[in-house]
Amino acid sequence: MNAHRCLNTGMTSIEIARGDLARIHDGRGALLRVQYGGVWVTQSGSTADVLLDAGASLRIDRDGLTLLSTYGGAPLALVTLAPPFPVTPSLAERFFGLLVGPHRMPLRPSISGI
């Protein structure tokens, strides 16, 4: 997995080879767009995985860990990650935030690979 960040736009390119995983930590609000290949997306706390083909996009709707891996026959997938914008927290998240402190969005999701 290789990740490259463009300082002018804040966009991040992520190359994922077959058999590798990319990890996005606390990426709520970030927009994933598949440029090449197919990507399998799993979000922490979600019961549904999402398969995205080239040209498809998905806005990450929760914090926690989001895993990206390739699927299909392509040996490589290329994904761009646009910076997050604030997503309105759910009623439960706002209530929990009142109990433990203010809810803050991370400035950028962190990306790591294996």
RAURFEN-V862627 format. One record per residue. N is the residue number from 1. PSI is psi as a letter, one per 40 degrees, with the letter a starting at -180 (* if undefined). D_FIRST is the distance of its C-alpha to the first C-alpha in whole Angstrom. Layout:
# RAURFEN-V862627
N:PSI:D_FIRST  N:PSI:D_FIRST
This chain:
# RAURFEN-V862627
1:h:0  2:h:4  3:h:7  4:h:10  5:h:13  6:h:17  7:d:20  8:d:22  9:e:21  10:e:19  11:i:16  12:h:13  13:h:10  14:h:7  15:h:5  16:h:5  17:i:6  18:h:9  19:e:10  20:i:7  21:i:7  22:h:6  23:h:10  24:h:12  25:h:15  26:f:19  27:e:17  28:h:21  29:e:22  30:i:19  31:h:19  32:h:16  33:h:16  34:h:15  35:d:15  36:i:14  37:a:14  38:i:15  39:h:13  40:h:15  41:h:15  42:h:17  43:h:18  44:h:20  45:e:24  46:i:24  47:e:25  48:h:24  49:i:20  50:h:20  51:h:19  52:h:18  53:i:18  54:h:18  55:e:20  56:i:20  57:i:19  58:h:20  59:h:21  60:h:19  61:e:23  62:i:23  63:i:21  64:a:20  65:h:16  66:h:15  67:h:12  68:h:10  69:i:10  70:i:11  71:i:15  72:a:17  73:e:17  74:h:15  75:e:12  76:i:10  77:i:10  78:h:10  79:h:11  80:i:13  81:h:14  82:i:18  83:i:19  84:i:21  85:i:25  86:h:27  87:h:28  88:h:31  89:i:31  90:i:33  91:d:36  92:d:35  93:d:32  94:d:35  95:d:37  96:d:35  97:d:34  98:d:38  99:d:38  100:e:35  101:i:35  102:i:34  103:h:31  104:h:29  105:h:25  106:i:23  107:d:22  108:i:19  109:i:16  110:i:14  111:h:10  112:i:8  113:i:6  114:*:7
